[in-house]
């Protein structure tokens, strides 16, 4: 058995590496896509183009505007004269928010009366609109508080209780520290599964899978021998992306590397087995390519925690999230890179990933039927 398995593994390595297009597909797509996700898929909300409609024209209103334009979150644009211009500039995208400063703003600030300003925000993208609203509210509160602290206005009575927010892990609130670990999770699901599915379907198209029928090779030997080379190639991809995260994107590894490495090994074993399951239903390499891409990217982006936490899903969406392996590797990758977590913190996710392996292997074993004589 050991010799037959060694022959299958060697043959698969040679077959995979002999094809120039396959060699390029093994190495270039993960590197290229990680660069795209790391740099282009930026969810940071900063440098917001902001305008203002100042109806007061006092030193206080100008100081209020400076509080916004002096922040890294906003870029100053020219003032707005009337409500028609507010509508026009928000519609054409010239600005994303406009601050309306009412008459008597300076007098109310000095007197300590409640000061109300209006903020017109482009709500076409709800996530960014909510973030911009939070920035504006925070800047407004900081301005009023600082005025009271230096005695320019009547100090408001202290609240009975207040909440002071601090970010525990990503203090700079930069999305790259979330996007890079998450993108590694996505690419280790997509590329190994596609390569594995293509490898099996290629055997069907060339007819070389007939060797399984005429040799003493067992189904389990064929499955293991077919999968191990692609697990090794996926770990090469993981190594390259890990080094890119450290040295290209400057995302530090704060947690345990052995835990991350073990998680990656379990994960790519699962995703290659997942690709083999899909290959059982495809007859051509084109079908295998598109089928694997669709059945990987859609659940990965919608149900596996890349955009929405799995814990917040319900119904069918929650079930799909729980049965997709990426849902368990995202916390491992994110925890190791950003949160400084180790084996004791991530052991339950490692166990969940390990449970996928026998399930997929058994499913592949049942789907791969030897031809009966």
C-alpha positions in Angstrom: 0.0 0.0 0.0 2.8 2.4 0.9 4.5 1.9 -2.5 1.2 2.4 -4.4 0.5 5.6 -2.5 4.0 6.9 -3.1 3.6 6.3 -6.9 0.2 8.1 -7.0 1.6 11.1 -5.1 4.7 11.3 -7.3 2.6 11.0 -10.4 0.3 13.7 -9.3 3.1 16.1 -8.5 4.7 15.5 -11.9 1.4 16.0 -13.7 0.5 19.2 -11.8 3.9 20.8 -12.3 4.4 19.7 -15.9 1.7 22.0 -17.2 2.9 25.6 -17.4 -0.6 27.1 -17.0 -1.2 24.9 -13.9 2.1 26.1 -12.4 1.1 29.7 -12.9 -2.4 29.1 -11.4 -0.8 27.5 -8.3 1.3 30.5 -7.5 0.2 33.8 -9.1 -3.6 34.0 -8.4 -3.2 33.9 -4.5 -0.5 36.5 -4.7 -2.3 38.8 -7.1 -5.7 38.4 -5.3 -4.2 39.1 -1.9 -2.6 42.3 -3.2 -6.0 43.3 -4.6 -7.9 42.5 -1.4 -5.2 44.0 0.8 -5.0 47.3 -1.0 -8.2 47.8 -3.0 -10.8 46.2 -0.6 -10.3 49.0 1.9 -13.2 49.6 4.3 -11.6 52.5 6.1 -13.8 55.6 6.2 -11.5 58.6 6.2 -10.7 61.6 4.0 -14.4 62.3 3.7 -15.2 65.2 1.5 -17.2 67.6 3.6 -18.8 71.0 2.9 -20.6 73.4 5.2 -23.4 75.9 5.1 -22.5 78.6 7.7 -25.5 80.8 8.5 -23.8 82.4 11.5 -20.4 83.6 10.4 -19.0 84.1 13.9 -15.6 83.1 15.4 -17.4 80.2 17.0 -18.8 78.9 13.8 -15.4 79.1 12.1 -13.8 77.3 15.0 -16.5 74.7 14.7 -15.7 74.2 11.0 -12.0 74.0 11.8 -12.7 71.1 14.2 -13.8 69.1 11.3 -11.4 70.2 8.6 -8.4 69.7 11.0 -9.3 66.0 11.4 -7.8 63.3 9.2 -11.3 62.0 8.7 -12.4 65.0 6.7 -11.3 66.9 3.7 -12.5 70.5 3.4 -14.5 71.6 0.4 -15.9 75.0 -0.6 -18.9 76.3 1.4 -22.5 75.8 0.4 -24.8 78.7 -0.1 -28.4 77.3 -0.1 -30.4 74.0 0.1 -30.5 73.6 -3.7 -26.7 73.5 -3.7 -26.8 71.0 -0.9 -29.0 68.7 -3.0 -26.9 69.2 -6.1 -23.5 68.6 -4.5 -24.6 65.5 -2.6 -26.2 64.1 -5.8 -23.2 64.5 -8.0 -20.8 63.1 -5.3 -18.8 66.3 -4.9 -19.2 65.9 -1.1 -20.3 63.1 1.2 -21.6 65.3 4.0 -22.6 68.9 4.5 -22.7 70.6 7.9 -25.4 73.2 8.4 -24.6 75.7 11.1 -27.7 77.6 12.2 -28.0 81.4 12.9 -27.1 82.4 16.5 -24.8 79.4 16.8 -22.1 81.5 18.4 -24.5 83.2 20.8 -26.0 79.9 21.9 -22.5 78.4 22.4 -21.5 81.3 24.6 -24.8 81.1 26.6 -24.6 77.4 27.1 -27.9 76.8 25.4 -28.4 73.4 23.6 -26.8 73.8 20.2 -28.3 72.0 17.3 -26.6 71.7 13.9 -27.7 69.7 11.0 -25.7 67.2 9.0 -26.7 66.2 5.4 -25.0 62.8 4.6 -24.9 60.8 1.4 -26.7 57.6 2.5 -26.2 55.6 -0.8 -23.8 53.4 1.1 -25.3 52.7 4.5 -22.2 51.4 6.2 -20.2 54.5 5.3 -23.1 56.8 6.1 -23.4 55.4 9.6 -19.6 55.7 10.1 -19.7 59.4 8.9 -22.6 60.1 11.2 -20.6 58.8 14.1 -17.6 60.9 13.2 -19.7 64.0 13.0 -21.4 63.4 16.3 -18.1 62.6 18.0 -16.5 65.8 16.6 -19.5 67.9 17.6 -19.4 66.5 21.2 -15.7 67.0 21.4 -16.0 70.7 20.3 -18.7 71.5 22.8 -16.8 69.7 25.6 -13.5 71.6 24.9 -15.3 74.9 24.8 -16.7 74.2 28.2 -13.3 73.1 29.5 -11.6 76.4 28.6 -14.5 78.5 30.0 -15.8 79.8 26.7 -19.3 78.5 27.5 -21.2 77.5 30.5 -20.2 74.1 31.7 -23.0 71.5 31.4 -23.8 69.5 34.5 -21.9 66.2 34.7 -23.8 63.2 33.5 -24.8 60.5 36.0 -22.9 58.0 33.9 -21.0 57.9 30.7 -19.4 55.4 28.3 -15.8 55.8 27.3 -15.0 53.7 24.2 -11.6 52.1 23.5 -10.6 49.7 20.8 -8.9 46.8 22.4 -7.1 45.3 19.4 -7.1 47.4 16.3 -6.5 50.8 18.0 -6.0 52.7 14.7 -9.2 51.2 13.3 -7.5 50.3 10.0 -9.3 47.8 7.9 -6.1 46.3 6.5 -5.6 44.4 9.8 -8.9 42.7 9.2 -8.9 42.4 5.4 -5.5 40.7 5.0 -6.2 37.8 7.5 -9.7 37.4 6.1 -8.4 37.4 2.5 -5.9 34.7 3.3 -8.9 32.6 4.6 -10.8 33.2 1.4 -7.9 32.4 -0.9 -7.0 29.2 0.9 -10.6 28.1 0.4 -10.8 29.1 -3.3 -7.5 28.2 -4.9 -6.9 24.8 -3.3 -10.5 23.7 -4.0 -10.3 24.8 -7.6 -6.9 23.0 -8.2 -8.2 19.8 -6.6 -11.4 19.8 -8.6 -9.5 20.5 -11.8 -7.0 17.7 -11.1 -9.7 15.1 -10.7 -11.8 16.2 -13.7 -8.7 16.4 -15.8 -8.3 12.6 -15.2 -11.8 12.1 -16.4 -11.4 14.1 -19.6 -8.1 12.4 -20.5 -9.4 9.0 -19.6 -6.4 8.3 -17.3 -8.8 7.7 -14.4 -9.3 4.3 -16.0 -6.0 3.4 -14.3 -8.0 3.3 -11.1 -10.2 0.6 -12.5 -7.4 -1.7 -13.9 -4.9 -1.5 -11.1 -5.0 -2.8 -7.5 -5.1 0.8 -6.2 -7.9 1.2 -3.7 -10.3 4.1 -3.5 -8.8 5.4 -0.2 -5.3 5.2 -1.7 -6.4 7.1 -4.8 -8.1 9.8 -2.7 -5.2 10.3 -0.3 -2.6 10.1 -3.1 -4.5 12.6 -5.2 -5.1 15.1 -2.3 -1.7 15.2 -0.6 0.2 17.0 -3.4 -2.4 19.7 -3.4 -2.3 20.1 0.3 1.4 20.6 0.0 1.0 23.2 -2.8 -1.7 25.0 -0.7 0.7 25.2 2.2 3.2 26.8 -0.2 0.6 29.4 -1.0 -0.1 29.9 2.7 3.6 30.5 3.3 3.8 33.1 0.5 0.7 34.9 1.7 1.9 34.8 5.3 5.2 36.5 4.3 3.3 39.0 2.2 1.1 39.9 5.2 4.2 40.4 7.4 6.5 42.3 5.0 4.3 43.8 2.3 1.2 44.8 4.2 3.0 45.2 7.6 0.3 43.2 9.4 2.1 41.8 12.5 1.6 38.3 13.9 0.7 38.9 17.5 -0.4 35.4 18.4 0.9 31.8 18.0 2.4 30.9 14.7 2.3 27.1 15.4 -1.4 27.5 16.1 -1.9 29.4 12.8 0.2 26.8 10.9 -1.9 23.9 12.4 -5.1 25.7 11.5 -3.9 26.3 7.9 -2.9 22.7 7.6 -6.4 21.5 8.7 -8.1 24.1 6.6 -6.4 23.3 3.3 -6.9 19.6 4.0 -10.6 20.4 4.3 -10.8 22.7 1.3 -9.0 20.3 -1.0 -11.4 17.6 0.1 -14.3 20.0 -0.6 -12.9 20.6 -4.1 -12.8 16.8 -4.6 -16.5 16.5 -3.6 -17.4 19.1 -6.2 -15.4 17.3 -8.9 -17.6 14.2 -8.5 -20.4 16.2 -10.1 -18.4 17.9 -12.9 -17.6 16.3 -16.3 -15.4 19.1 -17.8 -12.7 21.3 -16.4 -14.7 24.4 -17.2 -17.6 23.1 -15.3 -15.3 22.2 -12.4 -13.7 25.7 -12.4 -17.0 27.7 -12.4 -18.8 25.3 -10.1 -16.1 25.4 -7.5 -15.7 29.2 -7.7 -19.4 29.8 -7.3 -19.8 27.2 -4.5 -16.8 28.7 -2.7 -17.0 32.5 -3.2 -20.7 32.9 -2.4 -20.8 31.1 1.0 -17.3 32.5 1.9 -18.4 36.2 1.3 -21.9 36.0 2.6 -22.1 33.3 5.4 -18.5 32.7 6.7 -17.8 35.9 8.6 -16.0 37.8 5.9 -18.6 40.6 5.8 -21.1 39.6 8.4 -20.4 37.8 11.7 -21.6 34.2 11.7 -23.1 34.7 15.1 -25.5 37.4 13.7 -26.9 35.1 11.0 -30.2 33.2 11.4 -32.2 30.6 9.7 -30.8 29.0 6.5 -28.0 31.6 6.4 -26.8 30.5 9.8 -26.9 26.8 8.8 -24.8 27.6 5.7 -22.3 29.5 7.7 -21.9 26.6 10.2 -21.3 24.0 7.5 -18.7 25.9 5.6 -15.1 25.4 6.7 -14.1 29.1 6.3 -16.3 30.0 9.2 -13.9 28.3 11.5 -10.6 29.4 10.0 -11.5 33.2 9.9 -11.4 33.3 13.8 -8.1 31.4 13.7 -6.4 33.7 11.2 -7.9 36.9 12.7 -7.1 35.8 16.3 -3.5 34.8 15.5 -2.7 38.0 13.5 -4.7 40.7 15.3 -5.8 39.5 18.7 -2.7 37.7 19.9 -4.5 34.4 20.5 -2.9 31.0 21.0 -3.9 27.3 21.0 -5.9 27.4 24.2 -8.0 30.3 22.8 -8.6 28.7 19.4 -8.7 25.0 20.1 -12.5 24.8 19.6 -12.1 26.2 16.0 -9.2 23.7 15.3 -11.4 20.9 16.5 -14.3 22.0 14.3 -12.0 22.1 11.3 -10.6 18.7 12.0 -14.1 17.2 12.1 -14.7 18.3 8.5 -11.9 16.1 7.3 -13.4 12.6 8.0 -16.8 13.8 6.8 -15.4 15.0 3.4 -13.1 11.9 3.0 -16.1 9.6 3.7 -18.2 11.5 1.2 -15.5 11.3 -1.4 -15.1 7.6 -0.7 -18.7 7.0 -1.4 -18.8 9.2 -4.5 -15.8 7.5 -6.1 -17.1 4.1 -7.2 -14.8 1.7 -8.9 -16.0 0.3 -12.2 -17.5 -3.1 -11.8 -16.2 -5.9 -14.0 
